[in-house]
């Protein structure tokens, strides 16, 4: 069987960028922005239904340098054709996390800079889709549970094929209902709502372009319950002398967040090289004051009749949130609350809200064993560094290696 990167004419219309559960890019206090979550509102197989049953079993190891966070993930995905118009897909994952992450304290002081954490997450997703003329409607339900976090997700989307299937319009809504366990107080609620719209256009048999827009809104408990921020207070002794004391306080992010994401994507298949280039440009903004830009390039290259080789690189930049600060020393607040409710003033020393650059690069391999099975392997290196004036301490930023291996079966 000859294997070559699919030309855009044989590709699906492209996935719409959404901000659902996978927008929780930092699980716990991990700085990992690429560890996969449940794949919400986009088929694990790009919407193509070629076989009556398809399964994907994967293992991923995410390891930060300097013995920081380690995440081992196991995935099982499936896509089942029920009849000519109806299909069902599912995904199960298990994540085990351990290691240490910055607490929010400044390095070199009396307060611990790192805190250790261990947890296991189980997630399950199911989606039923059905064809109605030129429309394909999908209903999706998901559940994800950790020791201190319970999330339910619901999504409804429609894929509408127009212009003799040369144009595809996709739109829908996602809702997440989360319950967060915070030590010392009752469980806190968090809600996420996302509307998305995307259009993909087949330019010629080898080229597709797409543009996607997502509008998201979150409210409720938006703090990271594991992040704190330090302040130098003054302790008065019985003899009226004073000494400085460094105390830690819970962070206080706003209790609502509005965000917008705009993504452009283009894919072109080069017949003479038996390869395809894929480029993604993404802009994101929220009312925290964070504006980010992402550029990703990858080349899918056929090698012989059975191998596919895909090198890739991704660059990311963001500015700091309006309320990011490394300490409370300059924040005008007399008595920081033990359990902040999102009212001002807001403050956080979380390095993920600072101004930074991130670079990812790696390679993906796929080997077609036979007509019914294939094996895949991927390696990715991810590194962060502070950029600009409003940065976190340099030791906060991470370097990580991500290894993934999988097997795909179809019947």
Phi, psi and omega per residue, in radians:
X1 nan 2.214 -3.142
X2 -1.468 2.303 -3.132
X3 -2.042 2.263 3.063
X4 -2.531 2.671 3.092
X5 -0.983 2.359 -3.086
X6 -1.133 2.365 3.000
X7 -1.297 2.706 -3.110
X8 -0.976 -0.482 -3.138
X9 -1.115 -0.425 3.133
X10 -1.791 0.005 3.123
X11 -1.460 2.770 2.987
X12 -1.267 3.112 -3.028
X13 -1.237 -0.166 -3.121
X14 1.725 2.514 -3.083
X15 -1.413 2.591 3.082
X16 -1.539 2.294 3.118
X17 -1.201 2.176 -3.139
X18 -2.213 2.805 3.132
X19 -2.068 1.187 3.132
X20 -1.787 -2.451 -3.086
X21 -1.063 -0.506 3.138
X22 -1.208 -0.128 3.050
X23 -1.320 -0.200 3.028
X24 -1.350 1.172 -2.969
X25 -1.218 -0.278 3.134
X26 -1.997 1.710 -3.115
X27 -1.331 2.223 -3.037
X28 1.023 -2.296 3.126
X29 -1.735 0.266 -3.115
X30 -1.248 2.507 3.101
X31 -1.547 0.144 -2.999
X32 -1.302 2.115 -3.129
X33 -1.857 0.136 -3.110
X34 -2.246 -0.053 3.059
X35 -1.117 2.176 -3.044
X36 -1.149 2.538 2.986
X37 -1.914 -3.009 2.994
X38 -1.031 2.394 -3.063
X39 -1.536 1.655 -3.062
X40 -1.520 2.431 2.958
X41 1.045 0.453 2.926
X42 -2.695 2.273 -3.053
X43 -1.037 2.487 3.095
X44 -1.127 -0.258 -3.137
X45 -2.119 0.535 3.028
X46 1.043 0.390 3.036
X47 1.454 -0.091 3.139
X48 -1.440 2.402 3.085
X49 -2.143 1.693 -3.043
X50 -1.863 -0.460 -3.116
X51 -2.248 2.807 -3.111
X52 -1.252 -0.504 3.087
X53 -2.474 2.342 3.060
X54 -2.425 2.397 -3.098
X55 -2.319 2.584 3.127
X56 -2.383 2.073 3.096
X57 -1.983 2.203 -3.022
X58 -2.390 2.669 3.011
X59 -2.249 2.382 3.115
X60 -2.345 2.407 3.055
X61 -2.067 2.108 3.071
X62 -1.932 2.105 -3.087
X63 -2.330 2.053 3.052
X64 -1.429 2.571 3.109
X65 -1.177 2.848 3.129
X66 1.095 0.572 3.059
X67 0.975 0.698 3.073
X68 -1.542 -2.255 -3.002
X69 -1.281 2.485 3.058
X70 -2.312 2.231 3.130
X71 -2.260 2.169 3.031
X72 -1.889 2.216 -3.038
X73 -2.198 2.408 3.062
X74 -2.133 2.324 -3.076
X75 -2.229 2.504 2.946
X76 -2.345 2.093 3.140
X77 -2.130 2.580 3.117
X78 -2.550 2.652 3.102
X79 -2.400 2.075 -3.030
X80 -2.116 2.280 3.050
X81 -1.551 2.088 -3.129
X82 -1.512 -0.835 3.013
X83 -2.652 -2.944 -3.038
X84 -1.085 -0.433 -3.075
X85 -1.986 -0.112 -2.963
X86 -2.238 2.400 3.071
X87 -2.466 2.805 3.131
X88 -2.361 2.371 3.060
X89 -2.242 2.676 -3.134
X90 -2.515 2.849 3.065
X91 -2.641 2.352 3.041
X92 -2.169 2.426 3.070
X93 -2.433 2.658 3.021
X94 -2.350 2.126 3.115
X95 -1.992 2.334 3.013
X96 -2.073 2.159 -3.055
X97 -2.074 2.470 3.066
X98 -2.717 2.777 3.109
X99 2.241 -2.762 -3.070
X100 -2.307 2.735 -3.128
X101 -2.625 2.668 -3.141
X102 -1.006 2.421 3.137
X103 -1.473 -0.407 -2.998
X104 2.025 -0.217 3.064
X105 -1.303 2.736 3.088
X106 -1.395 2.524 -3.115
X107 -1.216 2.644 3.081
X108 1.473 0.057 -3.130
X109 -1.783 -2.981 -3.130
X110 -1.358 -0.476 3.120
X111 -1.399 2.475 -3.095
X112 -1.135 2.329 -3.140
X113 -1.401 -0.558 -3.135
X114 -1.989 2.646 2.980
X115 -2.267 2.528 3.138
X116 -1.681 2.688 -3.102
X117 -2.674 2.565 3.042
X118 -2.432 2.444 3.109
X119 -2.912 2.879 3.079
X120 -2.296 2.379 3.117
X121 -2.071 2.401 3.033
X122 -2.090 2.320 3.135
X123 -2.378 2.543 3.102
X124 -2.467 2.516 -3.100
X125 -2.454 2.457 3.037
X126 -2.407 2.455 -3.111
X127 -2.479 2.294 3.107
X128 -1.985 2.221 3.135
X129 -2.200 2.629 -3.123
X130 -2.546 2.485 3.135
X131 -1.518 2.274 3.042
X132 -2.229 1.595 -3.088
X133 1.133 -2.111 3.117
X134 -1.535 0.053 -3.099
X135 -1.901 2.478 2.965
X136 -2.152 1.996 -3.055
X137 -1.785 2.368 -3.128
X138 -2.268 2.340 3.043
X139 -1.984 2.286 -3.038
X140 -2.280 2.430 3.101
X141 -2.326 2.451 -3.115
X142 -2.520 2.784 3.084
X143 -2.535 2.351 3.112
X144 -2.372 2.298 -3.062
X145 -2.336 2.355 3.001
X146 -2.225 3.131 -3.141
X147 -1.058 -0.606 -3.047
X148 -2.162 0.331 -3.056
X149 -2.659 2.299 3.067
X150 -2.315 2.189 -3.057
X151 -2.274 2.337 3.006
X152 -2.036 2.353 -3.121
X153 -2.173 2.535 3.120
X154 -2.419 2.384 -3.134
X155 -2.519 2.507 3.062
X156 -2.354 2.219 -3.091
X157 -2.463 2.790 3.103
X158 -2.350 2.309 3.036
X159 -1.940 2.079 -3.003
X160 -2.028 2.068 -3.136
X161 -1.651 2.238 -3.072
X162 -2.240 2.986 2.977
X163 0.943 0.892 -3.118
X164 0.965 0.697 3.114
X165 1.161 0.269 3.052
X166 -1.499 -0.288 3.115
X167 -2.190 2.341 3.138
X168 -2.232 2.238 3.095
X169 -1.946 2.281 3.141
X170 -2.290 2.329 -3.102
X171 -2.629 2.768 -3.135
X172 3.033 -2.969 -3.083
X173 -2.457 2.503 3.042
X174 -2.141 2.505 3.059
X175 -2.346 2.299 3.039
X176 -2.107 2.298 3.112
X177 -2.084 1.869 -3.019
X178 -1.960 2.564 3.057
X179 -2.134 2.115 -3.044
X180 -1.957 2.213 3.104
X181 -1.579 2.120 -3.133
X182 -2.084 2.168 -3.110
X183 -1.096 2.257 3.076
X184 1.783 -0.324 3.122
X185 -2.395 3.035 3.125
X186 -1.209 2.837 3.127
X187 -1.010 2.507 -3.081
X188 -1.915 2.579 -3.137
X189 -1.721 2.582 3.020
X190 -2.488 2.347 3.139
X191 -2.124 2.477 3.053
X192 -2.265 2.335 3.121
X193 -2.251 2.309 -3.131
X194 -2.351 2.358 2.974
X195 -2.003 2.356 -3.125
X196 -2.374 2.612 3.140
X197 -2.531 2.305 3.131
X198 -2.534 2.613 3.088
X199 -2.341 2.375 3.100
X200 -2.159 2.437 -3.079
X201 -2.244 2.250 3.016
X202 -1.444 1.984 -3.111
X203 -1.408 -0.863 3.018
X204 -2.627 -3.004 -3.040
X205 -1.137 -0.267 -3.077
X206 -2.018 0.005 -2.989
X207 -2.401 2.292 2.974
X208 -2.273 2.631 3.018
X209 -2.316 2.687 3.114
X210 -2.611 2.725 3.043
X211 -2.415 2.376 -3.075
X212 -2.330 2.449 3.122
X213 -2.234 2.300 3.079
X214 -2.203 2.317 3.022
X215 -2.020 2.197 -3.093
X216 -2.259 2.638 3.103
X217 -2.455 2.335 3.089
X218 -2.205 2.546 3.011
X219 -2.598 2.835 -3.101
X220 1.911 -2.515 -3.093
X221 -1.451 1.784 -3.092
X222 -1.868 0.057 3.080
X223 -1.255 2.763 2.892
X224 -1.636 1.951 -3.026
X225 -1.160 -0.147 3.130
X226 -1.772 0.040 -3.120
X227 -1.851 2.418 3.113
X228 -2.283 3.057 3.119
X229 -2.489 2.495 -3.040
X230 -1.703 2.741 3.027
X231 -2.530 2.459 3.079
X232 -1.541 1.874 3.109
X233 -1.741 2.986 -3.141
X234 -1.998 2.196 3.111
X235 -1.819 2.193 3.136
X236 -1.674 2.160 -3.130
X237 -1.490 2.924 -3.127
X238 -1.001 -0.497 3.130
X239 -1.540 0.257 3.119
X240 1.238 0.098 2.999
X241 -1.354 2.749 -3.064
X242 -2.192 2.500 3.083
X243 -2.317 2.557 3.104
X244 -1.341 2.468 3.113
X245 -2.325 2.306 3.112
X246 -1.635 2.048 3.114
X247 -1.965 2.704 3.117
X248 -1.924 2.417 -3.135
X249 -2.267 2.642 3.108
X250 -1.153 2.510 3.100
X251 -1.204 2.836 -3.098
X252 -2.436 1.548 3.064
X253 -1.493 2.799 3.046
X254 -1.015 2.680 -3.118
X255 -1.581 0.222 3.027
X256 -2.612 2.742 -3.105
X257 -2.677 2.222 3.064
X258 -1.914 2.356 -3.082
X259 -2.466 2.654 3.104
X260 -2.348 2.430 3.112
X261 -2.301 2.257 3.096
X262 -2.160 2.193 -3.082
X263 -2.234 2.371 3.030
X264 -2.030 2.444 -3.131
X265 -2.494 2.473 3.078
X266 -2.440 2.459 3.128
X267 -2.306 2.323 3.127
X268 -2.383 2.233 3.121
X269 -1.666 2.200 3.134
X270 -1.748 1.822 -3.009
X271 -1.093 -0.725 -3.078
X272 -1.113 -0.499 -3.120
X273 -1.720 -0.124 -3.060
X274 0.937 0.735 -3.138
X275 -2.483 2.848 -3.129
X276 -2.336 2.410 3.064
X277 -1.831 2.417 -3.136
X278 -2.251 2.239 -3.110
X279 -2.207 2.378 3.127
X280 -2.260 2.287 3.046
X281 -2.171 2.160 -3.031
X282 -2.277 2.385 3.054
X283 -2.116 2.376 3.139
X284 -2.364 2.481 3.136
X285 -2.530 2.537 3.031
X286 -2.476 2.941 -3.098
X287 -1.435 0.140 2.850
X288 -1.260 -0.268 -3.072
X289 1.698 0.126 -3.136
X290 -1.532 2.184 3.045
X291 -2.134 2.163 -3.070
X292 -2.219 2.703 3.094
X293 -2.331 2.413 3.135
X294 -2.290 2.345 3.031
X295 -2.225 2.191 -3.122
X296 -2.269 2.360 3.092
X297 -2.268 2.422 3.011
X298 -2.544 2.655 3.132
X299 -2.187 2.106 3.106
X300 -1.731 2.022 -3.019
X301 -2.090 2.186 3.020
X302 -1.353 2.366 3.101
X303 -2.233 1.902 -3.063
X304 1.214 -2.674 -3.091
X305 -1.679 -0.193 -2.996
X306 -2.229 -0.289 -3.051
X307 -1.761 2.551 2.956
X308 -2.296 2.242 -3.071
X309 -2.062 2.232 -3.063
X310 -2.320 1.663 2.964
X311 -1.381 2.633 -3.114
X312 -2.630 2.777 3.080
X313 -2.562 2.530 -3.128
X314 -2.479 2.317 3.092
X315 -2.068 2.416 -3.107
X316 -2.376 2.441 3.052
X317 -2.448 2.472 2.994
X318 -2.494 2.662 2.985
X319 -1.570 2.981 -3.077
X320 -1.355 2.638 2.996
X321 -1.118 2.668 -3.099
X322 -1.011 -0.556 -3.033
X323 -1.786 0.188 3.108
X324 -1.253 2.338 3.064
X325 -2.741 2.599 -3.110
X326 -1.419 -0.270 3.082
X327 -2.742 2.931 3.124
X328 -1.587 0.082 -3.036
X329 -1.032 -0.547 -3.109
X330 -1.880 0.191 3.127
X331 -1.639 2.217 -3.084
X332 -1.334 1.363 3.086
X333 -2.466 2.289 -3.042
X334 -1.401 -0.898 -3.099
X335 -2.260 1.662 3.112
X336 -1.052 2.330 -3.100
X337 -1.236 2.646 3.082
X338 -1.197 -0.591 -3.122
X339 -2.259 1.456 -3.082
X340 -1.055 2.579 -3.109
X341 -1.946 0.177 3.111
X342 1.679 -0.243 3.100
X343 -1.281 2.711 -3.037
X344 -1.254 2.851 -0.053
X345 -1.320 2.639 3.138
X346 -1.702 2.613 -3.121
X347 -2.827 2.550 3.056
X348 -2.797 2.451 3.044
X349 -1.860 0.276 3.125
X350 -1.090 2.113 -3.080
X351 -1.084 -0.357 3.110
X352 -1.257 -0.215 3.064
X353 -1.788 0.080 3.109
X354 -1.475 -3.131 3.052
X355 -1.550 2.151 -3.091
X356 -2.693 2.848 2.989
X357 -1.937 2.643 3.053
X358 -2.428 2.444 3.130
X359 -2.250 2.260 3.059
X360 -2.146 2.469 3.021
X361 -2.651 2.720 -3.119
X362 3.094 -2.870 -3.098
X363 -2.597 2.516 3.075
X364 -2.108 2.406 3.104
X365 -2.135 2.476 3.063
X366 -2.397 2.313 3.137
X367 -2.167 2.126 3.136
X368 -1.466 1.858 -3.098
X369 -1.224 -0.775 3.082
X370 -2.810 -2.936 -3.085
X371 -1.134 -0.356 -3.024
X372 -1.941 -0.132 -3.047
X373 -2.552 2.653 3.116
X374 -2.589 2.673 3.067
X375 -2.058 2.593 -3.115
X376 -2.398 2.682 3.115
X377 -2.583 2.519 3.128
X378 -2.557 2.559 3.002
X379 -2.284 2.426 3.102
X380 -2.453 2.413 3.010
X381 -1.916 2.302 -3.114
X382 -2.216 2.287 -3.139
X383 -2.453 2.484 3.107
X384 -2.038 2.678 3.027
X385 -2.682 2.528 3.113
X386 -1.135 2.558 -3.102
X387 -2.486 2.118 3.137
X388 1.717 -2.846 -3.033
X389 -1.533 -0.625 -3.029
X390 -1.689 1.332 -3.070
X391 -2.052 2.836 3.029
X392 -1.518 2.944 3.031
X393 -0.954 2.471 -3.003
X394 -1.025 -0.544 -3.125
X395 -1.245 -0.178 3.119
X396 -1.240 -0.607 -2.993
X397 -1.328 2.652 -2.949
X398 -1.914 2.747 2.867
X399 -2.229 2.295 -3.045
X400 -2.431 2.648 2.998
X401 -1.974 2.407 -3.138
X402 -2.211 2.108 3.137
X403 -2.021 2.332 -3.118
X404 -2.364 2.381 3.058
X405 -2.375 2.473 -3.094
X406 -2.672 2.929 3.086
X407 -2.342 2.335 3.129
X408 -2.040 2.338 -3.127
X409 -2.244 2.495 3.071
X410 -2.411 2.592 -3.096
X411 -2.339 nan nan
